[in-house]
């Protein structure tokens, strides 16, 4: 893995939309975004006034654009910040964690209402109607209820982001998150790709979980969600 390959992760949204997810990109040379019914992620070629203007051109008035950047973002006039946090970018191969009392299944379009309900309850990050199209999503059911899930999201080059790792509060402590994370990582690696993920810096318990599974913090990124004013 060369330095240039790893540097794709410094701007994961831009890198994804100019490599593996280029076919999903909306915008132009200065600003790109995912379709709004997939994820609110967007980024710019640089932080110039011209690039912010281009972002404004592709951002509907009522929509949020979420940026992951290596440095803090200085928001120009015409935009307002709705979230400003830091996140840890973690990389590595999570250890296998077999389950004895549950089965991991592949989720699809028929599962979208259940996936949206679970993510609305547990709030692992943005998940909307077409997020599942960004990659494979796996889940665990108890009876007819989806109680845990995890999947794939951004794909910058040969890297694949693991996302939406969540477990219903009534089913925690059973190793579901660990098992799903490992299962997602194995399928990524089987394709010759490299798993990574993002977690808010304030989420100490999740960071500790991922570290226990063998992942390491690569770097800190700035997470900025903004909207157009007016």
Secondary structure, DSSP 4 states (H G I P E B T S, - for coil): --HHHHHGGGGHHHHHHTTTTGGG-EE-SSEEE--TTT--BEEESSSSHHHHHHHHHHS-TT--EEEEESS---PPTTEEEEEEEEEEEEES-PPP---SS--EEEE-GGGHHHHHHHHHHH--S---TTGGGGS-EEEEEETTEEEEEEEE----TTEEEEEEEEE-GGGTTSSHHHHHHHHHHHHHHHTT-EEEEEEETT-HHHHHHHHHTT-EEEEEEEEEEEEE--
